[in-house]
C-alpha cells in the first residue's frame, strides 16, 4: 500500500521553479488584503511581466469602523463596489471616438501599470463575456467624446429620456463614471 507521501506526490503537480506556483494558481479565487481596510476578491486570470495579478469577476470591499453612540460598541460596515464607465465602442468593443454615436458601457474591475508607467484598466464590456485591458487615456478620451445621442438600431419606436443639455450637458454622461455600492456578492447568470 502506498504511503501518504507517495499519494500526495501523485496528486500534486511538480513545482520546479517559482513560476510553477503561479501557473497552478490560475483560475483560482483570489483574496487580496490591501491598505486602509480594503479587500479585493476575484478569479485569477493571468499575471503580467511584473507578477501583477489580472483578476476577473473582481469586487472591491471597503470596511469602515464606526462607534455606536448608544452602546459605544464598534460597528463594522462594508461597502462593495465596481465601476461602470461609459464610452464609444468600436466593433471590437475597444474605446473609440465617434462623438457618442456608438456609446456603450463597461464595468471597470481593476487596473494595471505597464513598464512605461502607463495606466490600463481591466474592463468587462456589456456585450461580451471576455475581459479587456484598455489604455486609461484612450478610455477617458472616448468618455469625454460622448457628445451626441443617436437612437440605437432597432429602437426607433422608443422614447429615450435625456438630461437637460443632452449627454454632453452638465447632467450627461460626458466625462463621468458611476461608482456602485452594495452590489450583491452572488453572481447571477442569465441564459
DOTI-534790 format. One record per residue (C-alpha): residue number from 1; residue in three letters; chain; x, y, z. Coordinates in nm, 4 decimals. Each point is the difference from the previous one (the first is absolute). Layout:
# residues N
<pt pos="NUM" code="ALA" unit="A" xx="X" yy="Y" zz="Z"/>
...
//
This chain:
# residues 191
<pt pos="1" code="UNK" unit="A" xx="0.0000" yy="0.0000" zz="0.0000"/>
<pt pos="2" code="UNK" unit="A" xx="0.1315" yy="0.3487" zz="-0.0910"/>
<pt pos="3" code="UNK" unit="A" xx="0.1105" yy="0.2305" zz="0.2759"/>
<pt pos="4" code="UNK" unit="A" xx="-0.1711" yy="0.3361" zz="0.0532"/>
<pt pos="5" code="UNK" unit="A" xx="0.3016" yy="0.1817" zz="-0.1508"/>
<pt pos="6" code="UNK" unit="A" xx="-0.0146" yy="-0.2131" zz="-0.3163"/>
<pt pos="7" code="UNK" unit="A" xx="-0.3744" yy="0.0686" zz="-0.0366"/>
<pt pos="8" code="UNK" unit="A" xx="0.0559" yy="0.3755" zz="0.0326"/>
<pt pos="9" code="UNK" unit="A" xx="0.2797" yy="-0.0004" zz="-0.2575"/>
<pt pos="10" code="UNK" unit="A" xx="-0.2386" yy="-0.1594" zz="-0.2514"/>
<pt pos="11" code="UNK" unit="A" xx="-0.2717" yy="0.2631" zz="0.0578"/>
<pt pos="12" code="UNK" unit="A" xx="0.2115" yy="0.3173" zz="0.0195"/>
<pt pos="13" code="UNK" unit="A" xx="0.1639" yy="0.1193" zz="-0.3189"/>
<pt pos="14" code="UNK" unit="A" xx="0.3759" yy="0.0486" zz="0.0285"/>
<pt pos="15" code="UNK" unit="A" xx="0.1270" yy="0.3458" zz="0.0909"/>
<pt pos="16" code="UNK" unit="A" xx="0.3448" yy="0.0413" zz="-0.1494"/>
<pt pos="17" code="UNK" unit="A" xx="0.0196" yy="0.3799" zz="-0.0116"/>
<pt pos="18" code="UNK" unit="A" xx="-0.1867" yy="0.2893" zz="0.1689"/>
<pt pos="19" code="UNK" unit="A" xx="-0.2119" yy="0.0727" zz="-0.3101"/>
<pt pos="20" code="UNK" unit="A" xx="-0.1458" yy="-0.3524" zz="0.0209"/>
<pt pos="21" code="UNK" unit="A" xx="-0.1871" yy="0.1100" zz="0.3137"/>
<pt pos="22" code="UNK" unit="A" xx="-0.1501" yy="0.2900" zz="-0.1945"/>
<pt pos="23" code="UNK" unit="A" xx="-0.1042" yy="-0.2239" zz="-0.2887"/>
<pt pos="24" code="UNK" unit="A" xx="-0.1695" yy="-0.2371" zz="0.2449"/>
<pt pos="25" code="UNK" unit="A" xx="-0.1922" yy="0.2964" zz="0.1475"/>
<pt pos="26" code="UNK" unit="A" xx="-0.1625" yy="0.1113" zz="-0.3265"/>
<pt pos="27" code="UNK" unit="A" xx="-0.3819" yy="-0.0062" zz="-0.0003"/>
<pt pos="28" code="UNK" unit="A" xx="-0.0048" yy="-0.0214" zz="0.3811"/>
<pt pos="29" code="UNK" unit="A" xx="-0.1958" yy="0.2397" zz="0.2188"/>
<pt pos="30" code="UNK" unit="A" xx="0.2330" yy="0.2616" zz="0.1467"/>
<pt pos="31" code="UNK" unit="A" xx="-0.0330" yy="0.2138" zz="0.3111"/>
<pt pos="32" code="UNK" unit="A" xx="0.2342" yy="0.3000" zz="0.0342"/>
<pt pos="33" code="UNK" unit="A" xx="0.0158" yy="0.2026" zz="0.3222"/>
<pt pos="34" code="UNK" unit="A" xx="0.1043" yy="0.3577" zz="-0.0789"/>
<pt pos="35" code="UNK" unit="A" xx="0.0731" yy="0.3134" zz="0.2017"/>
<pt pos="36" code="UNK" unit="A" xx="-0.2738" yy="0.2087" zz="0.1664"/>
<pt pos="37" code="UNK" unit="A" xx="-0.2303" yy="-0.2954" zz="0.0754"/>
<pt pos="38" code="UNK" unit="A" xx="-0.0504" yy="-0.0807" zz="-0.3682"/>
<pt pos="39" code="UNK" unit="A" xx="-0.0333" yy="-0.3477" zz="-0.1473"/>
<pt pos="40" code="UNK" unit="A" xx="-0.0077" yy="-0.1212" zz="-0.3565"/>
<pt pos="41" code="UNK" unit="A" xx="-0.1561" yy="-0.3309" zz="-0.1020"/>
<pt pos="42" code="UNK" unit="A" xx="-0.0080" yy="-0.1503" zz="-0.3450"/>
<pt pos="43" code="UNK" unit="A" xx="0.0986" yy="-0.2877" zz="-0.2230"/>
<pt pos="44" code="UNK" unit="A" xx="0.3643" yy="-0.0032" zz="-0.1069"/>
<pt pos="45" code="UNK" unit="A" xx="0.0295" yy="0.0112" zz="-0.3805"/>
<pt pos="46" code="UNK" unit="A" xx="0.3627" yy="0.0958" zz="-0.0585"/>
<pt pos="47" code="UNK" unit="A" xx="0.3100" yy="0.1771" zz="0.1217"/>
<pt pos="48" code="UNK" unit="A" xx="0.1883" yy="0.2705" zz="-0.1824"/>
<pt pos="49" code="UNK" unit="A" xx="0.3791" yy="0.0041" zz="-0.0359"/>
<pt pos="50" code="UNK" unit="A" xx="0.0333" yy="0.1621" zz="0.3456"/>
<pt pos="51" code="UNK" unit="A" xx="-0.2215" yy="-0.2667" zz="0.1611"/>
<pt pos="52" code="UNK" unit="A" xx="-0.2904" yy="0.2413" zz="0.0448"/>
<pt pos="53" code="UNK" unit="A" xx="-0.3264" yy="-0.1942" zz="0.0073"/>
<pt pos="54" code="UNK" unit="A" xx="-0.2703" yy="0.0291" zz="-0.2653"/>
<pt pos="55" code="UNK" unit="A" xx="-0.3310" yy="-0.0855" zz="0.1659"/>
<pt pos="56" code="UNK" unit="A" xx="-0.3402" yy="-0.0704" zz="-0.1475"/>
<pt pos="57" code="UNK" unit="A" xx="-0.3334" yy="0.0222" zz="0.1810"/>
<pt pos="58" code="UNK" unit="A" xx="0.1807" yy="0.2419" zz="0.2315"/>
<pt pos="59" code="UNK" unit="A" xx="-0.1646" yy="0.1818" zz="0.2855"/>
<pt pos="60" code="UNK" unit="A" xx="0.1504" yy="0.2503" zz="0.2413"/>
<pt pos="61" code="UNK" unit="A" xx="-0.1167" yy="0.0035" zz="0.3618"/>
<pt pos="62" code="UNK" unit="A" xx="0.0669" yy="0.2974" zz="0.2281"/>
<pt pos="63" code="UNK" unit="A" xx="-0.0526" yy="-0.0485" zz="0.3743"/>
<pt pos="64" code="UNK" unit="A" xx="-0.0552" yy="0.2944" zz="0.2335"/>
<pt pos="65" code="UNK" unit="A" xx="-0.0295" yy="-0.0013" zz="0.3781"/>
<pt pos="66" code="UNK" unit="A" xx="-0.2468" yy="0.2298" zz="0.1742"/>
<pt pos="67" code="UNK" unit="A" xx="-0.0851" yy="0.0355" zz="0.3686"/>
<pt pos="68" code="UNK" unit="A" xx="-0.3659" yy="-0.0516" zz="0.0940"/>
<pt pos="69" code="UNK" unit="A" xx="-0.0988" yy="0.3129" zz="0.1944"/>
<pt pos="70" code="UNK" unit="A" xx="-0.2360" yy="-0.1885" zz="0.2339"/>
<pt pos="71" code="UNK" unit="A" xx="0.2025" yy="-0.3109" zz="0.0837"/>
<pt pos="72" code="UNK" unit="A" xx="0.3510" yy="0.1306" zz="-0.0814"/>
<pt pos="73" code="UNK" unit="A" xx="0.0671" yy="-0.3234" zz="-0.1863"/>
<pt pos="74" code="UNK" unit="A" xx="0.1979" yy="-0.0191" zz="-0.3209"/>
<pt pos="75" code="UNK" unit="A" xx="-0.2215" yy="-0.0515" zz="-0.3045"/>
<pt pos="76" code="UNK" unit="A" xx="0.1690" yy="-0.1377" zz="-0.3110"/>
<pt pos="77" code="UNK" unit="A" xx="-0.1547" yy="0.1041" zz="-0.3321"/>
<pt pos="78" code="UNK" unit="A" xx="0.1038" yy="-0.1369" zz="-0.3363"/>
<pt pos="79" code="UNK" unit="A" xx="-0.0552" yy="0.1517" zz="-0.3414"/>
<pt pos="80" code="UNK" unit="A" xx="0.0417" yy="-0.2006" zz="-0.3194"/>
<pt pos="81" code="UNK" unit="A" xx="0.0562" yy="0.1764" zz="-0.3287"/>
<pt pos="82" code="UNK" unit="A" xx="0.0889" yy="-0.0206" zz="-0.3639"/>
<pt pos="83" code="UNK" unit="A" xx="0.0066" yy="0.2897" zz="-0.2462"/>
<pt pos="84" code="UNK" unit="A" xx="-0.2030" yy="0.0203" zz="-0.3239"/>
<pt pos="85" code="UNK" unit="A" xx="0.1517" yy="0.2331" zz="-0.2595"/>
<pt pos="86" code="UNK" unit="A" xx="-0.1748" yy="0.1413" zz="-0.3083"/>
<pt pos="87" code="UNK" unit="A" xx="0.1863" yy="0.0355" zz="-0.3295"/>
<pt pos="88" code="UNK" unit="A" xx="-0.0255" yy="-0.0326" zz="-0.3781"/>
<pt pos="89" code="UNK" unit="A" xx="0.0427" yy="-0.3647" zz="-0.0994"/>
<pt pos="90" code="UNK" unit="A" xx="0.1728" yy="-0.1115" zz="-0.3198"/>
<pt pos="91" code="UNK" unit="A" xx="-0.1015" yy="-0.3241" zz="-0.1761"/>
<pt pos="92" code="UNK" unit="A" xx="0.2528" yy="-0.1908" zz="0.2134"/>
<pt pos="93" code="UNK" unit="A" xx="-0.1421" yy="0.1684" zz="0.3174"/>
<pt pos="94" code="UNK" unit="A" xx="0.3114" yy="0.2169" zz="0.0535"/>
<pt pos="95" code="UNK" unit="A" xx="-0.0366" yy="0.3734" zz="0.0722"/>
<pt pos="96" code="UNK" unit="A" xx="-0.0256" yy="0.2202" zz="-0.3098"/>
<pt pos="97" code="UNK" unit="A" xx="-0.0899" yy="0.3603" zz="-0.0889"/>
<pt pos="98" code="UNK" unit="A" xx="-0.3417" yy="0.0174" zz="-0.1721"/>
<pt pos="99" code="UNK" unit="A" xx="-0.1477" yy="0.2902" zz="0.2007"/>
<pt pos="100" code="UNK" unit="A" xx="-0.2376" yy="-0.2336" zz="0.1830"/>
<pt pos="101" code="UNK" unit="A" xx="-0.1526" yy="-0.1640" zz="-0.3082"/>
<pt pos="102" code="UNK" unit="A" xx="0.0984" yy="-0.3457" zz="0.1228"/>
<pt pos="103" code="UNK" unit="A" xx="-0.0155" yy="0.0677" zz="0.3733"/>
<pt pos="104" code="UNK" unit="A" xx="0.0108" yy="-0.2981" zz="0.2306"/>
<pt pos="105" code="UNK" unit="A" xx="0.1189" yy="-0.0877" zz="0.3471"/>
<pt pos="106" code="UNK" unit="A" xx="0.2573" yy="-0.2250" zz="0.1622"/>
<pt pos="107" code="UNK" unit="A" xx="0.0584" yy="-0.1045" zz="0.3573"/>
<pt pos="108" code="UNK" unit="A" xx="0.3457" yy="0.0980" zz="0.1254"/>
<pt pos="109" code="UNK" unit="A" xx="0.1311" yy="-0.2813" zz="0.2182"/>
<pt pos="110" code="UNK" unit="A" xx="0.3593" yy="0.1009" zz="0.0602"/>
<pt pos="111" code="UNK" unit="A" xx="0.3074" yy="0.1633" zz="-0.1434"/>
<pt pos="112" code="UNK" unit="A" xx="0.3536" yy="-0.0755" zz="-0.1138"/>
<pt pos="113" code="UNK" unit="A" xx="0.3090" yy="0.2165" zz="-0.0331"/>
<pt pos="114" code="UNK" unit="A" xx="0.2370" yy="-0.0991" zz="-0.2803"/>
<pt pos="115" code="UNK" unit="A" xx="0.3787" yy="0.0335" zz="-0.0139"/>
<pt pos="116" code="UNK" unit="A" xx="-0.0275" yy="0.3588" zz="-0.1322"/>
<pt pos="117" code="UNK" unit="A" xx="-0.2279" yy="0.0950" zz="0.2964"/>
<pt pos="118" code="UNK" unit="A" xx="-0.3045" yy="0.0177" zz="-0.2310"/>
<pt pos="119" code="UNK" unit="A" xx="-0.3309" yy="-0.0816" zz="0.1693"/>
<pt pos="120" code="UNK" unit="A" xx="-0.2322" yy="-0.2616" zz="-0.1490"/>
<pt pos="121" code="UNK" unit="A" xx="-0.3381" yy="-0.1137" zz="0.1294"/>
<pt pos="122" code="UNK" unit="A" xx="-0.1384" yy="-0.3516" zz="0.0134"/>
<pt pos="123" code="UNK" unit="A" xx="-0.3545" yy="0.0222" zz="-0.1342"/>
<pt pos="124" code="UNK" unit="A" xx="-0.2956" yy="-0.2220" zz="-0.0727"/>
<pt pos="125" code="UNK" unit="A" xx="-0.2071" yy="0.1316" zz="-0.2917"/>
<pt pos="126" code="UNK" unit="A" xx="-0.3769" yy="-0.0390" zz="0.0175"/>
<pt pos="127" code="UNK" unit="A" xx="-0.0210" yy="-0.2020" zz="-0.3243"/>
<pt pos="128" code="UNK" unit="A" xx="0.2782" yy="-0.2538" zz="0.0511"/>
<pt pos="129" code="UNK" unit="A" xx="0.1067" yy="-0.2455" zz="0.2686"/>
<pt pos="130" code="UNK" unit="A" xx="0.3688" yy="0.0707" zz="-0.0620"/>
<pt pos="131" code="UNK" unit="A" xx="0.2117" yy="0.2297" zz="0.2092"/>
<pt pos="132" code="UNK" unit="A" xx="0.1837" yy="0.2804" zz="-0.1745"/>
<pt pos="133" code="UNK" unit="A" xx="0.3023" yy="0.2110" zz="0.0890"/>
<pt pos="134" code="UNK" unit="A" xx="-0.0207" yy="0.3557" zz="-0.1336"/>
<pt pos="135" code="UNK" unit="A" xx="0.2142" yy="0.3070" zz="0.0328"/>
<pt pos="136" code="UNK" unit="A" xx="-0.1549" yy="0.2244" zz="0.2653"/>
<pt pos="137" code="UNK" unit="A" xx="0.0902" yy="0.3022" zz="-0.2147"/>
<pt pos="138" code="UNK" unit="A" xx="-0.1881" yy="-0.1442" zz="-0.3020"/>
<pt pos="139" code="UNK" unit="A" xx="-0.3021" yy="-0.0873" zz="0.2150"/>
<pt pos="140" code="UNK" unit="A" xx="-0.0041" yy="0.3474" zz="0.1592"/>
<pt pos="141" code="UNK" unit="A" xx="0.0287" yy="0.1651" zz="-0.3412"/>
<pt pos="142" code="UNK" unit="A" xx="-0.2868" yy="-0.2132" zz="-0.1328"/>
<pt pos="143" code="UNK" unit="A" xx="-0.2122" yy="0.0842" zz="0.3060"/>
<pt pos="144" code="UNK" unit="A" xx="0.0700" yy="0.3739" zz="-0.0449"/>
<pt pos="145" code="UNK" unit="A" xx="-0.1034" yy="-0.0372" zz="-0.3658"/>
<pt pos="146" code="UNK" unit="A" xx="-0.3594" yy="-0.0989" zz="0.0899"/>
<pt pos="147" code="UNK" unit="A" xx="-0.1609" yy="0.3048" zz="-0.1599"/>
<pt pos="148" code="UNK" unit="A" xx="-0.3038" yy="-0.1192" zz="-0.1993"/>
<pt pos="149" code="UNK" unit="A" xx="-0.2835" yy="-0.2461" zz="0.0576"/>
<pt pos="150" code="UNK" unit="A" xx="-0.1001" yy="-0.2270" zz="-0.2877"/>
<pt pos="151" code="UNK" unit="A" xx="-0.3029" yy="-0.2295" zz="0.0281"/>
<pt pos="152" code="UNK" unit="A" xx="0.1323" yy="-0.3583" zz="-0.0031"/>
<pt pos="153" code="UNK" unit="A" xx="-0.0924" yy="-0.2280" zz="-0.2900"/>
<pt pos="154" code="UNK" unit="A" xx="-0.3209" yy="-0.1889" zz="0.0681"/>
<pt pos="155" code="UNK" unit="A" xx="-0.1295" yy="0.2597" zz="0.2475"/>
<pt pos="156" code="UNK" unit="A" xx="-0.1459" yy="0.2610" zz="-0.2363"/>
<pt pos="157" code="UNK" unit="A" xx="-0.3460" yy="-0.0300" zz="0.1604"/>
<pt pos="158" code="UNK" unit="A" xx="0.1336" yy="0.0617" zz="0.3518"/>
<pt pos="159" code="UNK" unit="A" xx="0.0173" yy="0.3307" zz="0.1811"/>
<pt pos="160" code="UNK" unit="A" xx="0.3259" yy="0.0657" zz="0.1839"/>
<pt pos="161" code="UNK" unit="A" xx="0.0259" yy="0.2324" zz="0.2980"/>
<pt pos="162" code="UNK" unit="A" xx="0.3041" yy="0.2255" zz="-0.0167"/>
<pt pos="163" code="UNK" unit="A" xx="0.1114" yy="0.2507" zz="0.2621"/>
<pt pos="164" code="UNK" unit="A" xx="-0.0195" yy="0.3737" zz="-0.0719"/>
<pt pos="165" code="UNK" unit="A" xx="0.2862" yy="0.0795" zz="-0.2360"/>
<pt pos="166" code="UNK" unit="A" xx="0.0201" yy="-0.3599" zz="-0.1314"/>
<pt pos="167" code="UNK" unit="A" xx="0.2805" yy="-0.2446" zz="0.0732"/>
<pt pos="168" code="UNK" unit="A" xx="0.2616" yy="0.2750" zz="-0.0339"/>
<pt pos="169" code="UNK" unit="A" xx="-0.1893" yy="0.2370" zz="0.2332"/>
<pt pos="170" code="UNK" unit="A" xx="0.0688" yy="0.0611" zz="0.3695"/>
<pt pos="171" code="UNK" unit="A" xx="-0.2126" yy="-0.3024" zz="0.1002"/>
<pt pos="172" code="UNK" unit="A" xx="0.1086" yy="-0.2280" zz="-0.2864"/>
<pt pos="173" code="UNK" unit="A" xx="0.2401" yy="-0.2949" zz="-0.0143"/>
<pt pos="174" code="UNK" unit="A" xx="0.2815" yy="0.1970" zz="-0.1609"/>
<pt pos="175" code="UNK" unit="A" xx="0.3134" yy="-0.0107" zz="0.2223"/>
<pt pos="176" code="UNK" unit="A" xx="-0.1758" yy="-0.2049" zz="0.2685"/>
<pt pos="177" code="UNK" unit="A" xx="-0.0056" yy="-0.3481" zz="0.1467"/>
<pt pos="178" code="UNK" unit="A" xx="-0.2283" yy="-0.1497" zz="0.2632"/>
<pt pos="179" code="UNK" unit="A" xx="0.1233" yy="-0.1594" zz="0.3219"/>
<pt pos="180" code="UNK" unit="A" xx="-0.2234" yy="-0.2883" zz="0.1116"/>
<pt pos="181" code="UNK" unit="A" xx="-0.0322" yy="-0.0942" zz="0.3672"/>
<pt pos="182" code="UNK" unit="A" xx="-0.1516" yy="-0.3047" zz="0.1711"/>
<pt pos="183" code="UNK" unit="A" xx="-0.0075" yy="-0.2346" zz="-0.2982"/>
<pt pos="184" code="UNK" unit="A" xx="-0.1134" yy="-0.3559" zz="0.0694"/>
<pt pos="185" code="UNK" unit="A" xx="0.2834" yy="-0.2483" zz="0.0460"/>
<pt pos="186" code="UNK" unit="A" xx="-0.1874" yy="-0.2717" zz="-0.1840"/>
<pt pos="187" code="UNK" unit="A" xx="0.0754" yy="-0.0277" zz="-0.3718"/>
<pt pos="188" code="UNK" unit="A" xx="-0.3218" yy="-0.0355" zz="-0.1969"/>
<pt pos="189" code="UNK" unit="A" xx="0.0183" yy="-0.1625" zz="-0.3439"/>
<pt pos="190" code="UNK" unit="A" xx="-0.2704" yy="0.0853" zz="-0.2516"/>
<pt pos="191" code="UNK" unit="A" xx="-0.0700" yy="-0.2474" zz="-0.2778"/>
//
